[in-house]
C-alpha cells in the first residue's frame, strides 16, 4: 500500500477516536427514545476504531493514540443538540472515509466504502435528511 493509504487510514483512525468520544457525550444527553441508537453507533465506531488500528499496523504504521478529550463543535446542553452532534460526527467520519476510499485499493478500499456508507446512513437517521454526496459535504 502507498504512503497516502497509510496517512488516510491514520486520519480515519483519528476520526474514529473522536467519534467514540463524541458518542459518549451524545449518549449522556440524548433522550431515552434514541439512546439505543446512540449506543449502537458508539459500538460501531469502537469496532471501526479497533479495526483501523490493526490496519495501520498492517500498513507498517504506528496507530495514532486517542486524545484525552476532544473539543466539541458546539455546546451540547440537551437532547436536540446531542442529535445534531451525532449527525456532525457522522459527517466528519464520512469525510475521512471518502479520503481513504480515494487513497486505498483492494480490500481496504471496500472496507472504507462500507464505513462511508454506514456513516452516511447514520447521519441521515440522526439528521432526518441526506446530502447529495456523503463524505464531500464539507468540501462544497
N, C-alpha and C positions, 0 to 999 in steps of 0.2 A: 504494500500500500504506500501511498505517497505521504509526504510531509503534510500536504494540505488535508488529507483524510485524518491524520493524527490531530492536527490543530482543530479541525471541525468536531472530531469526537471529544476532545478536551472541552470545547465550548459547549457541546451538548451536555457533557457531564456537569459542568459548572451550572448550566441552566437547570438541570435536574436537582442539584443540591439546593438551589434557590427555590424551586417549586416545592420540594419536600418541606422546607422551612415555611414557605408561604401557605401551604395547605395546613400546617399546624395552626396558623393564625385563622385561616378560613374555618377550620373545624371548631375553633373556640368561639366563633362569632355567628356562624350560620345557624339558621333556625332548625328545629328538630325535623322538619319535613325534608330537609336537604342534607342532613348530617350523614346519612348512609352514602349519598353521592360523593360528599367530600371525603369520607373515609376510603371509598373505592378509588378515588383519584389519588389520594395520598399513597395508598398501597401500590397503585400502578406506577407512580413516579419513583417510589423507592425501588421497585423491581427494575425499572429502566436505569436508574442511577447505578445499581449494583451491576447490571449487565454492561453498562458503558465503562465502568471501572475495569472490568475484565477485558473489554475490547481495547481500551487504551493500553493496557499491559500487553495484550497480544500484538498490538501495533508497535511495541517497543518503547512506549512512553511510561511515565510515572503519573498515575491518576491524580488530578487536582483534588486537593483536600477541600472539605466543606469549610465555609467561614463559620465563625461562632454565631453570627447574626447577619441579617440582610436588611437593607433599607427597603421599606415598602414604598410603592409608587404614590400612595396617598394614605391618609388615616383610615383605619378600619374600626369605626366605633360601633357598628351594628350589622345586622344580617344583610341588609341591602348592599352595604359596602363590601362585605365578605363575598357576596355573589359577584360583584364587579371585580374584586381581586382575583377570584378563581378564573374568570374569563381572561383577565390580563395575564395571569400566569400561563394559561394555555396558549395564548397568542405568542408570548415570548418563547415558550418551548417550541412551538411550531416553527418560529423563525430560525432557530438554530438547527432544527432538524432539516429544514429546507437547505441550509448550507451544507449539512452533512450528506444529503442526497446528492447535491451537486459535486461534492469532493470525493465521494466514495464510489466503489463499484462492487459488483457481485453481491454476496450475502449481506454485507454491511449496508449497501445502498438499499436493498429490500427491507432490511430492519429499520433503517432510518425513514423510509417512505411509510412503513407501517406506523411508526411512532408519530410521524407528522399527521397521518390520517386520524389516529386516536386523539391527538391533541386538538385537532380541528373539530372533531365531533364533540369532545368535552366542552370546547369553547362555545359551540352553538347551543349546547344544552344549558350552559350557565347564562349565556347572553340572551338566548331566545331568537337569535338571528345569526346568519353566517356572513362570511366575506367572500368576495369573488375568487381570490387566490390565497388560500390559507398559507401562512408562513411568509407571505410577502406583504401583508397589510401595513406594517410599519414603514415599508420602503417606498410607498407610493407617493 
